[in-house]
Amino acid sequence: MIETGRYLIGVAGASGFGSKSTADEVTENCDLRSTTAIITGATSGIGAETARVLAKRGARLVFPARNVKAAEEAKGRIVSEFPEAEIVVMELDLSSISSVRGFVAGFESLHLPLNLLM
């Protein structure tokens, strides 16, 4: 109970991070240049911030998106901040098994590793 309270008020735990730690702080010493991450929800909220920070650390990103236009706009925002960012936008509608299969086939055709799925 005490540990939960400490976490909620932002006291750092054994890792050195707490609930008030930012993605920038947590990844400060990470070199992700050999990492490929598929990030669902990268167009807004926590997904967009996760994508921004992973791009900052050098990760190659794949944005699966039902709304490709919104994903391209998110990509543009990140590339404007980090011009070296490598981001691939791919159409994906998780409510359609044929779309999921098409996404998987398209991703496999890129011959990239998959290190993170978020």
C-alpha positions, 0 to 999 in steps of 0.5 A, spaced: 500 500 500 505 504 501 509 503 495 502 504 491 502 511 494 509 513 493 508 511 486 502 515 485 505 521 488 511 520 483 517 518 488 522 514 483 522 506 484 528 502 484 529 503 476 530 510 478 523 512 475 516 514 477 509 515 475 511 523 473 517 520 469 517 522 462 518 518 455 524 523 454 527 521 461 526 514 461 529 513 454 535 518 455 540 513 454 537 509 449 540 508 442 534 505 438 537 506 431 537 498 430 530 498 432 523 497 428 517 499 432 510 498 430 506 503 433 498 503 433 495 509 435 501 513 433 496 519 430 494 522 437 495 521 445 500 517 448 501 513 441 503 520 438 508 521 444 511 514 444 512 515 436 516 522 437 520 519 443 522 513 439 524 517 433 528 521 437 532 515 439 533 513 432 528 507 432 525 506 425 517 506 425 511 503 422 504 507 423 499 502 421 493 506 420 485 506 418 486 513 417 492 514 412 491 521 412 492 522 419 498 518 420 501 521 414 500 528 418 503 525 424 509 522 420 510 529 418 510 532 425 515 528 427 520 528 421 519 536 421 522 535 428 527 529 427 529 530 419 532 523 420 526 519 422 524 513 418 517 512 418 513 508 414 505 509 414 501 503 412 494 502 412 490 497 417 483 496 419 483 492 425 476 490 424 477 487 417 481 480 417 483 481 410 486 488 412 490 485 417 493 480 413 494 485 407 498 489 413 502 483 415 504 481 408 506 488 406 510 489 413 513 482 411 515 485 404 519 490 407 524 485 410 525 489 417 525 486 424 520 487 428 523 489 435 517 493 438 509 492 438 506 498 441 
